[in-house]
């Protein structure tokens, strides 16, 4: 006779079903293209503002104290560029260039190429009515005699509400002159994940930001010092200097091994916190695989990866039974199994089919168990 309880979680609320749980309603169907990291916009949309191929472009530039000129010897693209032969500041009158256009609209970046003609540093600043909106500083490299350049990419998505009034782009050279070439607006939006439905979300990269959005639940904008390592309908994992930051479509999130949700789930927050701090013990038969205790982010080498919020198993057979032995009530556990052969996978929990199951790009199986239990249970995984 079994003791304890097993409950199925019908997102976002808990349905207490004791020991006779029902199946969780299947999530909205999605194609595999929505489940793995994808770039839906391989070509970036661009609108050229200035290329300095003609002296007419000088009408949009003020310089002090050095007078600017069109240089026909050095160009990043085309046959000419703008040159300030000595130390100074070039101010490009963006408002004049953009007159009659909706700005920023769908544009996500303001891009310009800058080169070194004696300058040791170049500072590029986007301003509105004299107020700094975005700025980048660049330093000359170690290749004397070569026209080195830097591609400046200023985000238009971080503070779009400030992009009004008199807009200017200031380019200042420290220690000498500099070149300017090819000023353009760019839409670099990439849709990595798009899943509709009450449990869906979108993950996009745009304007040097990563944006995670779930309708009527949350929207999170993250600076581009984080890089997307994984994005699918269940989880997005980012890599950065601070380590791993993992976020789930329902609002659960784990940062540097701590449970830090984007959205606190009703009636489950404290239980999820406790389940993270006291994870279950897991067991796998030796002839099927082993508990993987060495994944990056597994602080205690116990098979629970605190940075991913997921239990780790390495399979050596086409069928694996993973036993969970709770120390505290286990809430919405995620099981990650590597080493399985290719093929369609069936995952069951005490005879009930689990459907929030996806394959990652490297073949690893990711299982999102929408359950809560306080007694031992077995998850059976079989590749057909």
C-alpha positions, 0 to 999 in steps of 0.5 A: 500500500502506497503512502503519501500523495501524488498530485498533478499540477494543472498550470497555473493552479494545483489540482489536488488529486491524492493518489488517483491523479488525472492526465494534465491537459496537453500543451498547445501543439508546436512544431520542432522549429519552435522548440529549438534555438532558431534564427527566424530572421537570418537577414537583418533589415537595414536602412542607410542614413549616410555613407559619405560617398558625396560631399552633400552628406557633410550638411548633416555633420557639425565638427569642432574644432577640426573641419571634416572632409570626404576622404577617398583613400580610406573607406569601410564600405564604398569608396569614401568616408568622413575624415576628421584629420585632428582631434575633435568632435563630429556631431551628426544631426539625426533629427534632420536625417530622420525627419518625416520618419517614425523613430525608432519604430521597428528599428532596434540598432543605430550602427556606424563604422568608426576608424582610427586616423591618429586617435587612440580612443573614440567615444560615440554618444547618442543624445536627445536634447543633450541628454545621453541615451547610449554611449560606447567607448572604443580603443585603437588596437595594435596594427600600425599602418592599417585602418582599423575600424570598430562597428558601433551598435547602439541599442534603440530598444532599451529606452525607446521612450527617450528617443524624441526631441533633438537627436544627435550622434556625437563621435569624439576622437581622443589623441588624434583624428578619426574616420566615420563611415556608413551610418544606418538603422538596423532591425536585428530582431531574432525570434528564438522561440514562439509558442502560443497558448496560456502556457506559451512564451516568446524569446527574442533577441533585439537591440542588444537585449534578450526579451522573454515574454509570456502574455499576461504573465511577465516580460523580462528584458536582459542586457546582451552581456548574457548569451543564449545557450538554449531556448525552447518551449520549456526553458531558456538558459543564458551564459554570462560572467555570473554563471548560468541563468535558467528561466522556465516558461511558467516563471520559474528561474534559477540564477547562480544556483539560487531560486529567483523566479520571474513570476511567483506561482500562486500557492507554490512559491514557498514549496518550490523554494524548499524543493530547490534547497532540499532536492530529492535523491534520484536512483537509476539501475546500473544496467540503464545508466547513472545519476550524472553528478558532474554537470556544470552547476551541480553544487553538491554533486548529487545529480540535481543541477541548481543552476538549471533547476533540473535533475541529471541522468546519463542513459546507457540504454534505450529505456531508463527508470528514474526513481525520485526519493523525496527529502521534502515535497518535490514540486514541478521537477525537471528531469534531463537525460543525456545519452539516449538513442535517437527515436520517438520517446515515451515518458510515463509516471506511474502509467500516466503519459507525460507530454511536456517532453522535448529533445534539445539540439544535442539529443538530451531529453528535457522532461517538465513534470507538472506534478507534486509528490512527497513519496517515492515515484518512478519516471519511466522513459523509453525510446521506441 
